């Protein structure tokens, strides 16, 4: 398959994997079904915890076998989430089981997908364009989230359960598309001269990457701490919408608008390369916007929250592209999964902390405290950059 055709299928897969109507409402659904904010926080933390357990083993499977197999199975596992949620009826444990399946599906495709893309670009001799292609990958994913959330908001206006059940068909289509995502390693195009050997050697390769490369550790910490704050907050946004009295029918519109602009910023992120100061300036601006958004009691303040998410889009793409470029790549999916695992470890602490903080001081002030976290993070980035480290290319 030609690269252009491969990329079209790849982008379609990325879009459909996250074209999920349930994104618009699931934390609000849990709340309306009787779960407390702290219980929701526990569920989200369990989601991260289960992903930690599953992430690196899935990455090693991807490095050891055909990546395409995991990409076929991943959407099917995620579809199981919404089957369980559709029949849960307020059962905390069924919601937890659904998150376990979600973690399984996410783990099977997270390291595999990015590794597959980089290796295909390497096989074509076009790794210099990887940040541009990765930006489009992030955009396809973001548009899937945005449009799924948009339609999900309207569907949920008629009944939240419909948003859950209608999340399943796109995942089934994604599973079928994955059959066309060839793993170039299986054709010997990018086969390493040093055969990686057995399954467990992939963990050894990943450990060696992080042990020997301080730059890789820096980029990992940059993504898995500072940038992760914005991802964690998104899981609580429906509660923010409730707090500022945003109508349910508008939730999807707001989320879709954010994802559309985020996708546009991701597509053009490569144009902002070679500007290392953006690695600290944009998170700083995002933190200020979070603090401002926490002051509101009315729906227009949602725009400030949206801007906080959008402003960090370029550095997210550029940092992820740098991560792929600076690793040696003997076990690329396992090393990428280690990054995702680090995000999930931090995500557990951040999600639990934010959930309990919101129970204590309220959902709006909690967003302000999250914004203040950016101050020490930005200082750390500035100091590391003075020592020659770079979070972005």
PyMOL commands that set and color helices and strands:
alter all, ss='L'
color gray80, all
select helices_A, chain A and resi 3-17+21-24+26-32+37-64+67-88+92-123+127-158+160-165+168-180+184-187+201-212+214-234+237-243+248-267+269-272+278-293+299-311+313-326+332-361+363-386
alter helices_A, ss='H'
color red, helices_A
deselect
rebuild
show_as cartoon
